Every structure is written in structure tokens, then in C-alpha cells.
Amino acid sequence: MSETKHELKRSLGLLNATSIVAGSMIGSGIFIVTAQMARDVGSAGWLLLIWLVTGLLTMSAALSYGELAGMMPTAGGQFVYIQRAYGKLASFLYGWTVFTVIQTGVIAAVAVAFANYSAVFFPVLENKIFSIGESFSFTNKQVLAMASIFLLTYINTKGVQSGKTIQLLFTMAKLVALFALIILGLYVGMKTNVLSDNFANMWDASKTVLNPDGSITVEKLTGIALLGAMGATIINSLFSSDAWNNVTFIAGEIKEPKKNIPRSLFLGTLLVTVIYILANIAYLALLPIKGTPDATAVVENGIMFAAQDRVGAAAANMILGNIGVFVMAGLIMVSTFGCNSGLVLAGGRLFYAMSKDSLFFKKAGELNKNDVPERALWFQCFWACILCISGKYGDLLTYATFASLLFYILTIYGIFILRKKEPDADRPYKAFGFPFIPALYIVLTSAICVALLIYDTKNTGLGLVIVALGIPVYYLFMNKKE
């Protein structure tokens, strides 16, 4: 009797693909990072402009990726695109960085965010299990974070049908909740003068620094200093808008991928961009952008000094009172769990594609009886859990975000390379506004990277080190293959 041949099944439609794009993008960032951005630029106008630029950059990148997705509708996505344009070494360095910090680091960070907000309802999660000195402690929250990763991985090993159902349900739930927050926020906020006050001096930029003694230092920003501050702080909104490319990893399981992947990239990034901008307008309608760090009232803390940077919780407090803290905690739990559902689902497919090229563990290239790369999913789960234990995933994310931007630039420049190398290749979808939109993305994102190199040299340098460490690992795999 012949063995049953297992292969990836194309069972995800446009709705599922779009839910993966939007669901993977929306995690906890939109509820937190605006506080840091407000401290960095200090004005409503510049704050919203940064979110708008982030949205336009994300959408332009997604529209450009549509051409590559149409050309190469197979599992692995960006890994495959980079390999076709630049060769195996470049694609391995991308896959290496995704495995070591980008995908697994985001999964770990999102899982810990889920656990942090779960602790609002279950304070016992704050209890320490053990600690080593003052630098490391292992708590019940980390156990819950790892358990959530394990559960989502287990669900996804049962078949793409299980994973897509969880993803769709949680994406729909958090979209409904976010729109409710926006509508209620604007309804309540418009009854006050907060929004008009925030826009009274909307282009007066300043950087606010909280000193160790509790005092604050305010520095006016103009010219080059303002551009530098914007270039540095946009990393916050870019991180909140990242992971949209995850849908390309699962191209081997999407129906009519040449049409549905480009469409899902556009629809998903457009939807999230609109939501993020509206959410920030709602924040500005409810809370003054400036505040004082030692105030006891939520409104006096403002956006800048929202408790633990939880702007979303502060906004919910203004709408619903003290119960708003619990409502927002519940929303973020739904948001983060749904976000990780998409990240877990997609990431395993990239490592599956790497294994097929002998650039990852051999077992990761096998499909189980449910036609999913179970071993690849468990490898991803194991490393993400290690990052949860280490407590260093936040640092790794900071290092990797810069590297991630570099790979986006590299991938989009690959469109120009492939247009020249393979002019007659089948391109069912062509990059929107080519060559101007892709070129503009490369120029603007490169400028952001330069600003980050100048203003955050340590973290960006470490990001490059993580990428470079993949070079000797690549040759180890190649020698083993020979």
C-alpha cells in the first residue's frame, strides 16, 4: 500500500488572508507606544503625521510586495523573494534573523503582554516563582505567556482549519472592540475642549525627558533636530504596524494566491492604518498630550505620562471610569492572543521553506498527518518560550526592528533587480506606482535607518551584529549539506 503524500492545502480565502494581515499587525503596541512618541515630539500635529507616514510606508511596502507574491505564490514568502533576487546567503540571513529574534521575539513579547494584562484580573500571576539576584526573576506571568504560546502552537498543529478559525474569530473580536473604543472615545471627547486644546499649537514640537529625580526637561525641536526626533520615534509606530508580511509566509495554503495575497496585503494594511490613526485621534480627544508624571488624576498625567505608558487604559478610564481599566485589559488580552495566533500560524511556514532548501533543521521540512509543518511550529514554540524565560526578548526586539527594516528595503529593491533579471516572468500583479512608490519607500525607510543609526547607535549596531552572526551559521549548514 502506497503512503499518503502530505502537502500544503490551499484552504485560506481572501477573508482569512486579510484577517492574518490585520490580526498579526494589531497587538499591544497601539495601546502603549503613543506615550513615548508624545514625549519625543510633544505635539498633536507631528504625532498624527508620524502615524500617517507609518501607514503610508506600510501600505506602499505591502503594495510592492504584491508583485513578488504574485510571482512566487509558495510557502516562505519574503524568504523566497530575497533568495530569488540575491541568492541563498541573503535569504538565510533573513530567515536566521526571523527565527532568532523577529518572529520568535515578537511572539514572546506579545505573549508576555497577554500575561501582563491577564494579571489585572488575576493578581496571583504577579507572584515570583524564583529569582536570581536583582536582574532576573521568573514569575507566574512568564508561565502563562509560555502556556499561551504552547496552546496556540498545539492548535495550529491540528491543521490550518483550526488555526484560521481562531485567527478569524479573534481578529473580528478585536476589530469590533477597537471601533467601539474609537467611537465612544470620540463621542465622549467631543463634549470637552481637550481635542481643540491639543490642536491649538499642533506644530510646536518639543522633546520631554523624565529625569531620575522625577523632574522633567523640555527641549524645543525645530529643523534637523525635529527630523531626527521623528526619524527615531517612528520606530515605535513601525513596530506597532509590523508583521503585515506574515501572510506571504503561508502563500502555499492560500486559494488563488496570485490574486488574494496582493489584495489581502492592501486591505489589511489599509484597515489597520485607518484604525491606528482614528485611535490616536480618540486619545487626543480624551487626554491632553502633555501632562505631569507625578499627578494623581489620569487626565493630569496626559498622554505623555499615562501610567506605565498605557494610553489605551487611560483613554478607557476617561470613557468608563475605573472599570475602563478592566475593559481595556480584556481588550488587550483578546488583541494579543489573536495577534499571536497569526504569528504562530505564519512563522512555521517560513522555517518549513528554509528546511526545504537545507537551510534549517531537516525535520522542520516535514508535514504531519494534518498537512502542516508540525516540527517547524514546535521549533518556533521552543525558542519563543526560551525568550520568555530569558526576559531579554524586549532587548532583542529593539535590535531586530532595525534589521527588519533593512530586510524590507532589500526585498523591495529586489523588485528592481528581478524586473531587470527576469523581464518576461509572469507578473499577474505589478507593484503600485512602480518605480516611484517603491523607490520612495526605499529612500524614506533608508533615511529612518540613518536616523536610528545616529540616535540609537547601540541598539541598531547590535541589530546588525545579530544579522552578521548568521553568516558562520549559514556556512555550517552548507558544509553539512555537502
C-alpha positions as CSV (number, residue, x, y, z in Angstrom):
1,M,0.0,0.0,0.0
2,S,1.4,3.4,-1.0
3,E,2.0,6.1,1.6
4,T,-0.3,9.1,1.7
5,K,1.5,12.1,0.3
6,H,1.2,15.1,2.5
7,E,1.3,18.6,1.0
8,L,0.2,22.1,1.9
9,K,-3.5,22.5,1.2
10,R,-4.9,25.7,-0.3
11,S,-7.8,26.3,2.0
12,L,-7.5,30.0,3.0
13,G,-9.6,32.5,1.2
14,L,-9.3,36.3,0.9
15,L,-11.1,36.9,4.2
16,N,-8.8,34.5,6.0
17,A,-5.7,36.1,4.4
18,T,-6.8,39.6,5.3
19,S,-7.5,38.6,8.9
20,I,-4.0,37.3,9.1
21,V,-2.6,40.6,7.8
22,A,-4.7,42.7,10.2
23,G,-4.6,40.3,13.1
24,S,-0.8,39.9,13.0
25,M,-0.4,43.7,13.0
26,I,-2.7,44.6,15.8
27,G,-1.1,43.5,19.1
28,S,-0.5,45.7,22.2
29,G,1.6,48.5,20.5
30,I,-1.3,50.7,19.6
31,F,-2.4,50.9,23.2
32,I,1.1,51.8,24.5
33,V,3.6,53.4,22.1
34,T,1.8,56.7,21.7
35,A,3.0,57.8,25.2
36,Q,6.7,57.5,24.2
37,M,6.0,59.2,20.8
38,A,4.3,62.1,22.6
39,R,7.3,62.6,24.8
40,D,9.6,62.5,21.8
41,V,7.7,65.1,19.6
42,G,5.3,66.8,22.1
43,S,2.6,67.9,19.6
44,A,-0.6,66.6,18.2
45,G,0.2,67.5,14.6
46,W,3.6,65.8,14.5
47,L,2.3,62.8,16.4
48,L,-0.5,62.2,13.8
49,L,1.8,62.9,10.9
50,I,4.2,60.2,12.1
51,W,1.3,57.7,12.3
52,L,0.1,58.8,8.8
53,V,3.6,58.4,7.4
54,T,3.9,55.0,9.1
55,G,0.6,53.9,7.5
56,L,1.6,55.1,4.0
57,L,5.0,53.4,4.3
58,T,3.4,50.2,5.4
59,M,0.8,50.3,2.6
60,S,3.4,51.2,-0.1
61,A,5.6,48.3,1.1
62,A,2.6,45.9,1.1
63,L,1.5,47.0,-2.4
64,S,5.1,46.5,-3.7
65,Y,5.2,43.0,-2.1
66,G,2.1,42.2,-4.1
67,E,4.2,41.9,-7.2
68,L,6.6,39.4,-5.6
69,A,3.7,37.4,-4.0
70,G,2.1,37.1,-7.4
71,M,5.4,35.9,-9.0
72,M,6.2,33.4,-6.2
73,P,3.0,32.1,-4.6
74,T,4.7,29.5,-2.5
75,A,5.3,28.9,1.2
76,G,8.1,31.0,2.7
77,G,7.2,34.4,1.2
78,Q,9.8,37.0,1.9
79,F,12.5,34.3,2.3
80,V,11.7,33.1,-1.2
81,Y,11.7,36.6,-2.7
82,I,15.1,37.5,-1.2
83,Q,16.6,34.2,-2.4
84,R,15.4,34.7,-6.0
85,A,16.8,38.3,-6.1
86,Y,20.0,37.9,-4.1
87,G,20.8,34.2,-3.6
88,K,20.9,31.8,-0.6
89,L,23.1,33.7,1.8
90,A,20.9,36.8,1.9
91,S,17.8,34.7,2.3
92,F,19.3,32.7,5.0
93,L,20.4,35.8,6.9
94,Y,16.8,37.0,6.7
95,G,15.4,33.6,7.9
96,W,18.1,33.5,10.7
97,T,17.1,36.9,12.0
98,V,13.4,36.0,11.8
99,F,13.9,32.8,13.8
100,T,16.3,34.2,16.4
101,V,14.6,37.5,17.2
102,I,12.0,38.9,14.8
103,Q,9.2,36.2,14.7
104,T,10.0,34.4,17.9
105,G,10.9,37.6,19.8
106,V,7.6,39.2,18.8
107,I,5.7,36.0,19.8
108,A,7.4,36.1,23.2
109,A,6.8,39.8,23.7
110,V,3.1,39.6,22.7
111,A,2.7,36.6,24.9
112,V,4.1,38.4,27.9
113,A,1.9,41.4,27.1
114,F,-1.1,39.0,27.2
115,A,0.1,37.7,30.6
116,N,0.7,41.2,31.9
117,Y,-2.9,42.2,31.2
118,S,-4.2,38.9,32.5
119,A,-2.6,39.9,35.8
120,V,-5.2,42.7,36.1
121,F,-7.8,40.1,36.6
122,F,-5.6,37.5,38.3
123,P,-3.1,39.3,40.6
124,V,-1.6,35.9,41.6
125,L,0.2,36.0,38.2
126,E,2.5,38.7,39.7
127,N,3.9,36.2,42.2
128,K,7.6,35.3,41.8
129,I,8.5,31.6,41.5
130,F,12.2,32.2,41.9
131,S,14.8,35.0,41.3
132,I,18.5,35.2,40.6
133,G,19.9,38.4,42.1
134,E,18.1,41.6,41.1
135,S,18.5,41.2,37.4
136,F,16.3,38.1,36.8
137,S,13.0,36.8,38.2
138,F,10.7,34.1,37.0
139,T,7.0,34.7,37.7
140,N,3.7,33.2,37.1
141,K,3.2,35.6,34.2
142,Q,6.0,34.0,32.3
143,V,4.5,30.6,32.8
144,L,1.2,31.9,31.4
145,A,3.0,33.5,28.5
146,M,4.7,30.2,27.6
147,A,1.4,28.3,28.1
148,S,-0.3,30.6,25.6
149,I,2.4,30.0,23.0
150,F,2.2,26.3,23.6
151,L,-1.6,26.3,23.3
152,L,-1.6,28.2,20.0
153,T,1.1,26.0,18.6
154,Y,-0.8,22.9,19.6
155,I,-4.0,24.3,17.9
156,N,-2.0,25.0,14.8
157,T,-0.6,21.5,14.6
158,K,-4.1,20.2,14.2
159,G,-4.5,21.7,10.8
160,V,-4.7,25.0,9.1
161,Q,-8.5,24.9,9.5
162,S,-8.1,25.1,13.3
163,G,-5.6,28.0,13.1
164,K,-7.6,30.0,10.6
165,T,-10.8,29.7,12.7
166,I,-9.0,31.0,15.9
167,Q,-7.4,33.8,13.9
168,L,-10.6,35.0,12.2
169,L,-12.6,34.9,15.5
170,F,-10.0,36.9,17.5
171,T,-9.4,39.4,14.6
172,M,-13.1,40.1,14.3
173,A,-13.4,40.5,18.1
174,K,-10.6,43.0,18.5
175,L,-11.7,45.0,15.4
176,V,-15.2,45.4,16.9
177,A,-13.7,46.3,20.3
178,L,-11.3,48.8,18.7
179,F,-14.0,50.5,16.7
180,A,-16.1,50.7,19.9
181,L,-13.2,52.3,21.7
182,I,-12.8,54.8,18.9
183,I,-16.5,55.7,18.6
184,L,-17.1,56.0,22.3
185,G,-13.8,57.9,22.7
186,L,-14.7,60.5,20.1
187,Y,-18.3,60.7,21.4
188,V,-17.1,61.5,25.0
189,G,-14.1,63.5,24.0
190,M,-16.1,65.8,21.7
191,K,-18.1,67.0,24.7
192,T,-14.9,68.6,26.1
193,N,-12.3,71.1,24.8
194,V,-9.4,68.6,25.0
195,L,-9.1,68.0,21.3
196,S,-9.2,71.7,20.4
197,D,-6.6,72.4,23.1
198,N,-4.3,69.7,21.7
199,F,-4.6,71.2,18.3
200,A,-4.2,74.8,19.4
201,N,-0.4,74.6,19.0
202,M,-0.3,71.4,17.0
203,W,3.1,72.1,15.2
204,D,5.0,73.3,18.3
205,A,7.4,70.3,18.7
206,S,9.4,69.5,21.9
207,K,11.1,66.6,23.5
208,T,10.2,65.8,27.1
209,V,12.6,63.8,29.2
210,L,11.7,62.4,32.7
211,N,14.8,62.7,34.9
212,P,15.8,60.2,37.6
213,D,14.8,62.7,40.3
214,G,11.3,63.0,38.9
215,S,11.7,66.4,37.3
216,I,11.2,66.8,33.5
217,T,13.4,68.6,30.9
218,V,11.7,70.0,27.9
219,E,13.7,70.8,24.7
220,K,12.1,72.7,21.8
221,L,12.5,70.9,18.4
222,T,13.0,72.6,15.0
223,G,14.7,71.8,11.8
224,I,17.2,68.9,11.7
225,A,16.6,68.2,15.4
226,L,12.9,67.7,14.7
227,L,13.5,65.5,11.7
228,G,16.0,63.4,13.8
229,A,13.5,63.0,16.6
230,M,10.7,62.0,14.2
231,G,13.1,59.5,12.5
232,A,14.0,58.0,15.8
233,T,10.5,57.8,17.3
234,I,8.8,56.4,14.2
235,I,10.3,53.1,15.1
236,N,7.5,52.8,17.7
237,S,4.7,53.1,15.2
238,L,6.5,51.0,12.7
239,F,6.9,48.2,15.3
240,S,3.1,48.5,16.0
241,S,2.4,48.2,12.3
242,D,4.8,45.3,11.6
243,A,4.1,41.7,10.8
244,W,1.9,42.5,7.8
245,N,4.2,40.4,5.7
246,N,3.4,37.2,7.6
247,V,0.7,36.4,5.1
248,T,3.3,35.8,2.4
249,F,4.8,33.0,4.6
250,I,1.6,31.0,4.1
251,A,1.2,31.6,0.4
252,G,1.3,27.8,-0.2
253,E,-2.1,27.5,1.7
254,I,-4.0,30.4,0.1
255,K,-6.5,29.9,-2.6
256,E,-5.7,31.8,-5.8
257,P,-2.6,33.3,-4.2
258,K,-1.7,35.4,-7.2
259,K,-4.8,37.5,-6.6
260,N,-5.6,37.0,-3.0
261,I,-2.2,37.8,-1.4
262,P,-1.8,41.2,-3.0
263,R,-5.5,42.0,-2.2
264,S,-5.1,40.9,1.4
265,L,-1.9,42.9,1.8
266,F,-3.7,46.1,0.6
267,L,-7.0,45.5,2.5
268,G,-5.3,44.5,5.8
269,T,-2.8,47.3,5.9
270,L,-5.4,49.9,4.9
271,L,-7.8,48.8,7.6
272,V,-5.1,48.9,10.3
273,T,-3.8,52.2,9.1
274,V,-7.3,53.8,9.4
275,I,-7.8,52.2,12.8
276,Y,-4.5,53.4,14.2
277,I,-5.0,57.0,13.1
278,L,-8.6,57.1,14.4
279,A,-7.4,55.5,17.7
280,N,-4.8,58.3,18.2
281,I,-7.4,61.0,17.4
282,A,-9.6,59.4,20.1
283,Y,-6.7,59.5,22.5
284,L,-6.2,63.2,21.7
285,A,-9.9,63.9,22.2
286,L,-9.9,62.3,25.6
287,L,-6.5,63.3,27.1
288,P,-4.2,66.3,26.8
289,I,-1.0,65.4,25.0
290,K,1.1,67.0,27.8
291,G,0.9,66.1,31.5
292,T,2.9,65.7,34.7
293,P,4.4,62.4,35.8
294,D,3.5,62.8,39.5
295,A,-0.2,63.7,39.0
296,T,-2.8,61.5,40.7
297,A,-5.6,62.0,38.1
298,V,-5.5,60.3,34.8
299,V,-6.3,63.4,32.9
300,E,-3.4,65.3,34.6
301,N,-0.9,62.6,33.6
302,G,-1.9,63.2,30.0
303,I,-0.8,61.1,27.1
304,M,2.9,61.6,27.8
305,F,2.8,60.2,31.3
306,A,0.0,57.7,31.2
307,A,0.6,55.1,33.9
308,Q,3.2,52.6,32.6
309,D,2.6,54.2,29.2
310,R,-0.8,52.5,29.0
311,V,-2.5,55.2,26.9
312,G,-5.3,52.9,25.9
313,A,-6.1,52.1,29.5
314,A,-6.1,55.9,30.4
315,A,-8.5,56.5,27.5
316,A,-10.8,53.8,28.6
317,N,-10.7,55.3,32.1
318,M,-11.9,58.6,30.7
319,I,-14.8,56.9,29.0
320,L,-15.9,54.3,31.6
321,G,-14.3,55.4,34.8
322,N,-12.3,52.9,36.9
323,I,-14.0,49.9,35.2
324,G,-12.3,51.1,32.0
325,V,-9.0,49.6,33.2
326,F,-10.6,46.1,33.3
327,V,-12.3,46.7,29.9
328,M,-9.1,47.7,28.3
329,A,-7.2,44.8,29.9
330,G,-9.7,42.4,28.4
331,L,-9.4,44.1,25.0
332,I,-5.6,43.8,25.0
333,M,-5.9,40.2,26.1
334,V,-8.1,39.5,23.1
335,S,-5.8,41.6,20.9
336,T,-2.6,40.0,21.9
337,F,-3.9,36.4,21.9
338,G,-5.3,36.9,18.4
339,C,-2.1,38.6,17.2
340,N,0.0,35.6,18.4
341,S,-2.4,33.2,16.7
342,G,-1.5,34.7,13.3
343,L,2.2,35.0,14.1
344,V,2.4,31.3,15.2
345,L,0.5,30.1,12.2
346,A,2.6,32.0,9.7
347,G,6.1,31.7,11.2
348,G,6.2,27.9,11.0
349,R,5.8,28.1,7.2
350,L,8.9,30.2,6.7
351,F,11.0,27.7,8.6
352,Y,9.4,24.9,6.6
353,A,10.5,26.6,3.4
354,M,14.1,27.1,4.8
355,S,14.3,23.4,5.7
356,K,13.3,22.5,2.2
357,D,16.4,24.4,1.0
358,S,18.5,22.6,3.6
359,L,18.9,25.9,5.5
360,F,17.1,24.8,8.7
361,F,16.7,21.6,10.7
362,K,15.7,18.8,8.4
363,K,12.7,17.7,10.5
364,A,11.2,21.2,10.1
365,G,10.6,20.4,6.4
366,E,8.1,17.5,7.1
367,L,4.3,17.8,7.2
368,N,2.2,15.9,9.7
369,K,-1.0,14.0,9.0
370,N,-2.9,17.3,9.1
371,D,-0.7,18.7,6.3
372,V,1.0,21.3,8.5
373,P,4.7,21.7,9.3
374,E,4.4,20.5,12.9
375,R,8.1,20.2,13.7
376,A,8.7,23.8,12.4
377,L,5.9,25.0,14.6
378,W,7.4,23.3,17.7
379,F,10.9,24.6,17.0
380,Q,9.4,28.1,16.8
381,C,7.5,27.5,20.0
382,F,10.5,26.2,21.9
383,W,12.7,29.2,21.0
384,A,9.9,31.7,21.7
385,C,9.5,30.2,25.2
386,I,13.2,30.4,25.8
387,L,12.9,34.1,25.1
388,C,10.0,34.4,27.5
389,I,12.2,32.8,30.3
390,S,15.3,34.9,29.5
391,G,13.4,38.2,30.0
392,K,15.6,39.6,27.2
393,Y,13.1,39.4,24.4
394,G,12.4,43.2,24.7
395,D,16.1,44.0,24.0
396,L,16.2,41.5,21.1
397,L,13.1,43.2,19.6
398,T,14.8,46.6,19.7
399,Y,17.8,45.2,18.0
400,A,15.8,43.3,15.4
401,T,13.4,46.0,14.4
402,F,16.2,47.9,12.7
403,A,17.3,44.7,10.9
404,S,13.7,44.1,9.9
405,L,13.6,47.5,8.2
406,L,16.8,46.7,6.3
407,F,15.3,43.5,5.0
408,Y,12.1,45.3,3.9
409,I,14.4,47.7,1.9
410,L,16.3,44.8,0.5
411,T,13.2,43.0,-0.5
412,I,11.6,45.9,-2.3
413,Y,14.8,46.7,-4.1
414,G,14.6,43.1,-5.2
415,I,11.7,44.2,-7.4
416,F,14.0,46.4,-9.4
417,I,16.6,43.5,-9.7
418,L,14.0,41.0,-10.8
419,R,12.5,43.4,-13.4
420,K,16.0,43.5,-14.9
421,K,17.0,39.9,-14.5
422,E,13.6,38.4,-15.4
423,P,11.7,40.8,-17.6
424,D,9.5,38.1,-19.1
425,A,8.5,36.5,-15.8
426,D,4.8,36.1,-15.1
427,R,3.7,39.1,-13.1
428,P,-0.1,38.9,-12.5
429,Y,0.1,41.9,-10.3
430,K,2.6,44.7,-10.7
431,A,3.9,46.9,-7.9
432,F,1.7,50.0,-7.5
433,G,3.3,53.2,-8.8
434,F,6.4,51.4,-9.9
435,P,9.2,52.7,-10.0
436,F,8.2,55.8,-8.0
437,I,6.4,54.4,-5.0
438,P,8.9,51.5,-4.3
439,A,11.8,54.0,-4.8
440,L,10.2,56.5,-2.4
441,Y,9.7,53.7,0.2
442,I,13.4,52.8,-0.1
443,V,14.5,56.4,0.2
444,L,12.3,57.2,3.2
445,T,13.0,54.0,5.1
446,S,16.7,54.4,4.5
447,A,16.5,57.9,6.0
448,I,14.8,56.4,9.0
449,C,17.5,53.8,9.3
450,V,20.2,56.5,9.2
451,A,18.4,58.5,11.9
452,L,18.2,55.4,14.0
453,L,22.0,54.7,13.5
454,I,22.7,58.3,14.7
455,Y,20.2,58.5,17.6
456,D,20.2,54.8,18.8
457,T,23.6,53.6,17.7
458,K,23.9,50.8,20.4
459,N,20.7,49.0,19.6
460,T,21.0,49.4,15.8
461,G,24.6,48.2,15.9
462,L,23.5,45.1,17.9
463,G,20.8,44.5,15.3
464,L,23.5,44.3,12.6
465,V,25.6,42.0,14.9
466,I,22.6,39.6,15.1
467,V,22.3,39.5,11.3
468,A,26.1,39.1,10.9
469,L,26.2,36.1,13.3
470,G,24.1,34.3,10.8
471,I,27.0,34.2,8.3
472,P,29.1,31.5,10.0
473,V,25.8,29.6,10.8
474,Y,25.0,29.6,7.0
475,Y,28.3,28.1,6.1
476,L,27.8,25.4,8.8
477,F,24.6,24.4,7.1
478,M,26.2,24.5,3.6
479,N,29.1,22.3,4.7
480,K,26.7,19.9,6.3
481,K,24.7,19.7,3.1
482,E,27.8,18.8,1.2
